[in-house]
Amino acid sequence: MTLVRRSLLKGAAAACALSGVPSFALAQTSPSTSARRFEPQAGQWRTFEVTTRVDLADAKGASRVWLPVPSINSDWQRSLESSFQSNGTSRMVSDGTDGARMLYSEFVAGVAPFVEVTSRVQTQNRFVDIAQPTAHTFTRVDADTLRYYTRATHLLPTDGIVRTTALKATQGAKTDAQKARAIYDWVVANAWREPKTRGCGEGDIKTMLETGNLGGKCADINALFVGLCRSVGVPARDVYGLRLVPSAFGYKELSGNPASLKGAQHCRAEVYLQAHGWVAMDPADVVKVMRLETPEWIKRTDNAVVQPVYNRLFGGWEGNWLGWNTAHDVTLPSSKEERLGFLMYPVAETVDGRADSYAPDTFKYQITVREIKASSL
């Protein structure tokens, strides 16, 4: 073992999307029998070991596998050591641009390839009340870095319909915090969780806006938030990661099953506010709770189930999740295929081309996690 350490509502919703009218205003509030709590607050660190294993039993000829490992070190996550084993040649590599780290493995023809990587990571809840004056400390980011997080990418253009939409959504907003709030509210009002979307979606926000189809999953909806922010000069980025364990607040749709994390990938977002630094955002999880947390599709944010999440995911998120990286337009080292919009899933290539990362039962991979209590450290 090698150890590597590093310090179809489409019509109505489309009309709302293009007009700016909140789609949830089209329906009445769903009755709720009891209030819910969702109050993540920074404090205690939790330690997890996440294991990803890939088996390419049917591989023909030479093959390659890339597995994301935690690459973020911040005030809410510490990416610690990773160890791996395989019957190929493996090494830790980076995308070379955004610092997205991954385990890369090559396999010769004639073997049944397998690779397994275990990464240790520490996480904690985070929350900043943007509406209140604060004396909290944060690391200020230099101007060049902030400009980098307002750039356009292949899937996140910042001109045309993206900028036009953002300008309408932020009309009257003066400060960066006011713009972020307006865009957050606009995305929650106009986008919706579409369970039929494969994986986490693609994040092609120009097509979403041009078609008026704002249904999707986290990589679509949070990308929409990020792209709209960037187009009006507010630095923002997607954070691609994985849900690990159940929510401490009982929300099933905000939980991971540690025994099997296939399908637990989840993209979040951050904005940089001059008075607060990088701040957590997750409008995609708000609309997920609205659509899936109860048998009825909830259409209003003042519903007792939705409101706690809607309030707290503007400025915070729960630490039952890890972030792999914040990279867009990812070129995989030694890949023979096109670049990825993002790296959040295991990736494999064989002589038949790139495997379908959104089909873990066909391209066989398994992800599990165990929490390490303080007494075991």
Protein Blocks (a to p, Z undefined) as FASTA:
>chain_A
ZZdddfbfklmmmmmmmnopafklmpccdddfbdcdddddcfbdcddddddddddfkbgh
jddddddddfbdcfkbccdddddddfbdcddddehlnopacddddddehiacdddddddd
ddddddddfkbccfbdcddddfklmmmmmcccfklccehjllmmmmmmmgoiabfmlmmm
mmmmmmmmmgccdfkbghjbjopaklmmmnopagdcfklmmmmmmmmmmmnopacddddd
ddfbdcfklpaklcccfkbcghiaccddddddfklopadddfklmmmmmmmmpmbdcfbf
kbfklmmmmmmmnopacfkbccfblcehiacehiabdcdfbdcbdcdddfkbpcdfklmk
lmgcddddddddfklZZ
